[in-house]
Amino acid sequence: MKELLESIYKRRSVRRYSEEKLSQEEYAKVEEYLHRLKPLIPELHVEFQIVPCSETNCKFNAEYCLLVYSQEGNLWLTNVGYMLEQWDLYLASLGIGVCWYGMGKVEEERQCDLVYAIMLSFGKCDSDTFRKSEADFARKDVSDFWTGISDARLGEISRLAPSAVNSQPWRVEQVDNKFNVYRQKGNVPLLSAQLFKRWNKVDMGIFLCFLDIALECEGYAYSRVLGTESDEGKRVLVATYTLENK
Ligand SMILES: Cc1cc2nc3c(=O)[nH]c(=O)nc-3n(C[C@H](O)[C@H](O)[C@H](O)COP(=O)(O)O)c2cc1C
């Protein structure tokens, strides 16, 4: 996933698209990459469907939407976030705009043993849409979410992860070469609590994707034990990492 590092600095949620259509070659690349995504949980079956954006409830003028369906299971939404963030970053490298669209709804929630997870809009956009510097990011400081950090680079890269309503629900606690990654539940109005519960699980997968890219780029060997997607408590343990070689 190392090759995605550059895109971390340029990607942004694209909500305004150009009239230009994807070329056949671009469409083929976008579709083919879906088969190369690295899962967090290989046992969970995930499928994709590309449909015209105009056939969805997405309110952007994108050419397409990607609908994501997954088998349910522990951390299934986190797995979806982990996989599709790679795709988001890859499309940024091609100059194609993407936006996660949590407000998306589909008529058929279920497809055999798979359940609708989320949609992402995508299409051509002006080349100056993408970020040019780190100053363009509105994110928490590393010290606001990671205690005991041993390598500042890991925090500097992972802090740039996108999240629903920029909520940045991740918290990391490190002691020596081990750190726990938590999902922190916010104080949101009851009405949106259900939505946040779902989106923040996707956000955690996006964060783990950024973290793994950072670890790879910084040359770490590491092991990861996954936690849970449980809804109990204010803070939920999503993963424990052990750094092996530094
Ligand atoms: C799981 C998820 C759901 C999102 N849903 C929406 C959405 O429904 N509508 C929207 O305009 N943006 C949506 N976003 C985009 C976020 O608002 C955006 O990622 C965040 O504000 C950070 O900005 P950036 O992506 O430009 O870096 C979503 C992002 C994520 C990760």
The ligand as an ORCA input file, in Angstrom:
! r2SCAN-3c Opt
* xyz 0 1
  C     -17.969      7.284      6.274
  C     -18.058      8.653      5.643
  C     -19.294      9.166      5.248
  C     -19.369     10.417      4.653
  N     -20.603     10.872      4.227
  C     -20.681     12.062      3.591
  C     -21.947     12.519      3.088
  O     -22.989     11.847      3.226
  N     -21.980     13.717      2.450
  C     -20.856     14.483      2.268
  O     -20.945     15.561      1.671
  N     -19.636     14.081      2.744
  C     -19.527     12.886      3.379
  N     -18.303     12.447      3.841
  C     -17.089     13.262      3.638
  C     -16.574     13.914      4.935
  O     -17.399     14.991      5.293
  C     -15.112     14.341      4.718
  O     -14.341     13.197      4.479
  C     -14.516     15.075      5.910
  O     -15.192     16.287      6.154
  C     -13.024     15.386      5.690
  O     -12.815     16.142      4.530
  P     -11.931     15.611      3.314
  O     -12.476     14.267      2.896
  O     -12.104     16.638      2.214
  O     -10.516     15.481      3.755
  C     -18.189     11.203      4.451
  C     -16.963     10.693      4.852
  C     -16.884      9.433      5.426
  C     -15.533      8.895      5.799
*
